[in-house]
Amino acid sequence: MPGTYYMPGVNLIHRGALKDVGTWAARLGGTKGLIVASLGSYGESQARLLVEVLARSGIGSAVFAGAGPNPTDAMVARGAAEYRDRGCDFLLAIGGGSAMDCAKGIGLVVSNGGAVADYAGTDRATKELPPFIAVNTTAGTGSEVTSVAVITDGATHRKMMIVDWRLTADVSVNDPELMLSMPPELTAYTGMDALSHAIEAYLATNATALSDSLAYESIVLAFAWLPAAFSDGRNVPAREGMCNAAFLAGLAFNNSGLGYVHALSHPLTGKYGLPHGLLNALLLPAVMRWNATRTAPRMARIAVAMGVGHPWRSDRENAEKAIAGVEDLNRRLRLPPGLAALGVKEADLPELARAALEESVAATNPRQAASAEQLLNLYLEAM
Ligand SMILES: [Fe+2]
């Protein structure tokens, strides 16, 4: 509902914020936390950071480094079993969207029972989730602040959207120092995911004064800092800028909705397992062009936020500058020229377009397609 705002009650966003997690875990009454991290040794090393921070506050923990990219219902079930078997009483996630979405799914299952698929849709949970601290190590998904979890059905490969106000973390943590080691490719992908969130939130039909203010500044920051964070990962001001851009964009879209960039991107990830942010980056210009006929005045303001718009131009001209600005940013981040270069097959697109039309995030796109055929054309334009 536009005008109803969900966000974590406490948000730590500064260098060294990780060190405060033990204090906040104690304030939430946690005695033993399940730390949900990415699959494998990288996730385990990130989880160890939290184990140490919690131990300094006398709080126990167990590690579940089992959240793969695009986490599945089976991963959630394994994490929920760990939570119960190890006697945990609160949840932490450390990583990007996969770890956080997996933790949210685990929270739903341990408090409400059943399987995570039971909660696909909107506000299906009836019981309070365990206290939850979300520590973000990328600058993109915004999952640390949102009330959304995307879980893949392992059998059908379809993405389940779970939207529930109870999924909102109690404490979000964004520590730019955790982002310094992100490789350039991941910096580009997650940064473009954040920019897609901000632009879609700004154009969404449920946009409000609050989401507009968050999204606008997010666009300013992304254009100011993403190329610098990409070319020099140790550039601390650039990392801080992108950390803030992603955080603001997460708050914005959580309250205003998204649009066709994400609606078209989700089925492609389900089919090919391609990175979410990369797909969004390649789809964004085509969707902006589609939306421009209905949203030129707002696209003109986006162009100004990007630093490429001028008041003496018409809204339509400024909207074109905004689209060109995104295309130019994609080139500066050395992204592939289109979906075909990623191995996307034209023959698969009609089925994916039908799936995109059914995506719940499509509902807030400002210009609605009359048929899957029109969405197919957007895919083709992004090839
Ligand atoms: Fe996204």
Boltz pocket constraint, residues with backbone or C-beta under 6 A from the ligand:
constraints:
  - pocket:
      binder: B
      contacts: [[A, 140], [A, 141], [A, 193], [A, 196], [A, 197], [A, 262], [A, 276], [A, 280]]
      max_distance: 6.0
